[in-house]
Amino acid sequence: MFNKTISRFSLEVASIKKSMLKLKDDTRGAEFVQILIAVLIVIIIGGIAVGILRIAAPELINDVVDRIRNVFEL
């Protein structure tokens, strides 16, 4: 009886060890995290660009319009 229990226990330990080794080699979660970080960086940079353009865009557009008006004025 005792030997059967030990053999079952050793089989369970071997099964758990095999499962853990499979999880160690599994990198699917790491790829997801890398993609998530890249998306977050793009969102942050885009937000900063929109914030800067919101301030600078009217001045830039007015400057372009003034230059076009000056070209057509004689």
Beta strands, then each sheet from edge to edge (+ up, - down):
end
